[in-house]
Amino acid sequence: MRHTGLFTKTRREAPSDEVAKNAQLLIRAGYVHKEMAGVYAYLPLGLRVLQNIINIIRQEMNGIGGQEVTLTALQDPEVWKKSGRWSDEAVDIWFKTQLKNGGELGLGNTHEEPLTALMTEHISSYKDLPKYVYQFQTKFRNETRAKSGIMRSREFVMKDLYSFSKNDEEFRTFYEKCAEAYLRIFARVGIGAKTYRTFASGGSFSKFSDEFQTVCDAGEDIIYIHEGKKLAVNKEVYTDEVLKDLDMKKEDMVEAKAIEVGNIFPLGTKYSEPLGLTYTDETGKKVPVVMGSYGIGPGRLMGTIVELLSDEKGIVWPEAVAPFAFHLLSLGSDNEQVEALAEKVYERLCYITYGENVKLYMDNVALYDDRKVQTGEKRNDADLIGIPYQIIVGKKSIESGLMEVVKRATGETFTVGLNDFFEAKDSRMFMLSAIESNTNNG
């Protein structure tokens, strides 16, 4: 990917009506476009980050037995009426629309009801259980206020998984597996050290639930953390009774603001009973299926990463979610020798050659700033965009035979020999090895 071919551009200022830091930086760096309040389009760089986060979540969900589907956004009112959640009095965030030939439809804000109805055609015996079904699906929520950038929007992608179990014991076993998978996800995307499993209210779903809260000043929630147990309690259920159940004491708890980055809910038979999802057990008795739901918003995770890890220069992406591994900067693009050298470096980073004529492009390796603009603009844009490693090719490289590598998160620099880079069988792996070696030594 070359800057000259990238249709998005960096901006000096964010829209004046945008108050959230995550949206300000993502808009300025060209990752997202604000369509209207609470509605954001993902541009090429932003979509790459979102897809990287989705892929990490998908790997972890598949690893615990999840099966991926895609359900419809358009919702049949009759299914929701059975659970009592179609009326605006029960759920006040519906987007609803009229069919031209009469009748009403909703735009899905969650999918417990339609998936439960679907599973009545696939579950009839104890032999059909357990089942774990998930999707990445666009949700629509008519939020009164959408003020937290991509962390709370009216249209967003949600990973929602639903478990279907024979009994509470089987459900609880999977519930804990999912909680462990969530913690792995947060660690992999770079926010694990600041994220706590948090005891919370179950809202309309159940009496209690578990949230996963990331400590951050931009958070809308207040939690109380027990660092020794790596657990927390949401302020809404922070009572002596709850602390006693969790074997915690108030003097050991620390208050903090936090962003909710995931949640898991015990649903019991709240939806299976009204929608007729039952199975026949070993004795021939019909029993309602025990359910759970498990949500993570990839966009909310993306916004949280920006809120938590950005600095005064711009975004700082963890390697696992960054749009590219390297940001190649050609400094002195008015110099033909520099430009030719940078092109050669880009070629070796991004293409693998098979035989004499076959080249395979490695899509996620490098963004190449080949623009004919001033050095300061390129460096500032690179810091704003936040790709983990900046590779600098300039006039000094021709004189010294060295490229400079800058680690975006810390500003640390080291050099790599051009001859060693070009002579390596796989220049991309050589560069990654050089980075790892310098990181370990640093």
Secondary structure, 3 states (H helix, E strand, C coil): CEHHHCCCCCCCCCCCCCCCHHHHHHHHCCCEEEEECCEEEECHHHHHHHHHHHHHHHHHHHHCCCEECCCCCEECHHHHHHHCCCCCCCCCCCEEEECCCCCEEEECCCCHHHHHHHHCCCCCEHHHCCEEEEEEEEEECCCCCCCCHHHCCCEEEEEEEEEEECCHHHHHHHHHHHHHHHHHHHHHCCCHHHEEEEEEECCCCCCEEEEEEEECCCCCEEEEEECCCCEEEEHHHCCHHHHHHCCCCHHHCEEEEEEEEEEEEEEECCCCCCCCCEEECCCCCEEECEEEEEEECHHHHHHHHHHHHCECCECCCCCCCCCCCEEEEECCCCCHHHHHHHHHHHHHHHEEEECCCEEEECCCCEEEECCCCCHHHHHHHHHHHCCCEEEEECHHHHHHCEEEEEECCCCCEEEEEHHHHHHCCCHHHHHHHHHHHHHHHC
